[in-house]
Amino acid sequence: MPSCLHRMAFFMTMNEYLFSSDRLLFRQFTIDDAALIHEMNSHSLVLKYVHELPSTPESALTRLQNSILPHYQQYGYGRWAVYLKESNSFIGWCGLKYRAERKETDLGYRFMPSYWGKGFATEAAITCLQYGLHKLQLNRITATAHIENIASLRILEKCGMQYLHNDKVDNCPVKCFEIFRSA
């Protein structure tokens, strides 16, 4: 990670985080986080299964202004920046997004490649699901993953999500999953 990004993350304090897990801290993105989003969305490996173009600084800022930040205001939740507790380093994002066109809330995540294979995505996904189902009292949360993204499909299964069916989202073949709040 570029040293400027590490320094930005280093100055975060515990009371700026919404919630945490054993190894991770979660907070809302701010307008100042465009560089973090740009850095992560510039990796071809990160974008392999999401079919987006590599980020530019301008597109990252636009995404924050037009999508991520308004979502917090409108729904009270969203995609959260994820940091390592141990080093206070930004490692990616994970969170919930209301999909008005489908009338459902979905789980999504994206992490820097250097943090793959260490259980962080699974830990983050489980934590966000628990937050959504128990703290926010959502009854159902869905998720999709590209049918060839084996690692992401495993994460959804480890989280206890149940496979529903195959579908196409943005012209991409995906597997659809769901989980319900238990009574």
N, C-alpha and C positions, 0 to 999 in steps of 0.2 A: 504494500500500500504506500502511496506517496506520503512523505513525511508530513506534508501540510494537512492531509486528511487525518492522519493519526493524531496530530496535535489538536485538530478540531474536535475529535472524539474524546481526547484525553481530558478536556475541560468540562465535559458533561458532569453533572452532579447527580447523586442518587434521586433527589426529589424531582428531577426532570423526567424520570422514567415512569411509565404507567404501571408496569408490572414486570415480573422477572421469573426466571426458572433457575434451576441449579447453576447453570453456566452462562445464562444469557440475560440481557436487559432489553426492554422494549420501550420505545418512545415514538411519539408522533414525529413525522418529518416536519421540517420548517422550510421556509423559502431559501434559507442558507444551505440547504442540503443538495442543491442541484449538482454540485461537483461529485458528491458521493454516488448519485444515481447515474451520472454520466460515466464515471469510472467503471461501475459495474456493468452497465449496458453497452460498454465498448468491447467487451470480451465476446469473441465469436462463439466460444463454448457455452456461455450463458444464454445466448440468443438462439442456439441450435434448434431447440424445439418450440420456441415461442413465436417464430416467424415475424420478428420485428427487425427493422433496420438498425444498424449500430447508432448509438446515441451521439448527439452533438451537445455541446454545452447549452445551446439555445433550446433544443428539443427537450432536454432534461428539465430546464426551467419551465417551459411551457407545460409539460406533464404535471409538474408540481402545482403550478398556478391553476390549471384548468381541470385537473382530475383528482389528484391525491389530496390536496389541502381542502377543497370544497367538500369532499366526501366526509371528512371528519365533522364538519359543521352540519351537513345535511343528515347524516345517519348516526353520528356519535361513535363511529369506529372506522377503521380503514386498514390500509397497509402500513405496518409499523417498521421503523428502522430497528435493526437488531444489532446489538453490541455484545462483545465478550465481556463478562464480568471481570475476568482476570486481568485484562489489558485495556479495557474500555475501547477496543478497536471495532470499527464498523465492519460487519461481515456480510450484510445483506438486508433483505426485508422479508417479512412474513406478516400475514394478516387477513382480514376479512373485507369483502367488498360486496355491497348490495348491487345485484344485477337487475335493474328495473325491467329490462326486456324479458327476463325469465321469472321475475318476482321471487328471487331467492338470493341468499347470501352465500358467497363462495369463499373458500380458503385458497390462498395463493402464496407462493414463496419464490424467492430468487436469492442466490448466494454467490459470493465471489468464489471462483474456482479453487483458490488456495484453501478454502474452508470446507470443501466437499469431502465426503467419506469419513467424517469425524463425528457423525451423529447430530450435528447442530441443526440441520433442517428438520429432522424428526423431532428433536426436542422443541424446536420453535413451533412446529405445526401442532404438536400435542398441546403445548401451552396456549396457543391461540384458539384452538378448538375448545379447551376448557374455559378460557376467558369468555368466548362467545356463547357457549352453552350454559354456563353457570352464572357468570357475572352479568352478561347482557341478556340472559334468559331467552336466547334464540332457540326455537324449537328444532330447526333443521339447518344444517350447513352442508353445502355441496362442494365438490372439487372436480376438476378435470386435469388429465395429463395426456400428453401425446402418447399414442400407442407404442412408440419406439423408445420412449423415455423410461427405461426400466428402473432407474434409481428413483425417479419421482413416483412411479407406480408403487414401488416398495414402501416408500414413505407413507403414502396414503393408506396402504394396508396395515402398516405398523401402528398407525394412529387409530385403528379400529373402524375406519370408514368401509362401507360396504359397496361393492361394485354394483352398478345399475345396468349400464348398457354402453355400447359404442355409439359415437355420434360424430358430427363434424362441427367444429367451431372455427370461425374465420378460415374456412376451407381446409382445416387441418383435422386429420383423424384423431379422435381422443377417446379415452375411456372415462366414463362418468361415475362418480362415487357420491355417497351421502352418509351422514351420521345424524342421529336424533338425540335430543336431550332425554335422558331417562327420567322417569317419573319419581 
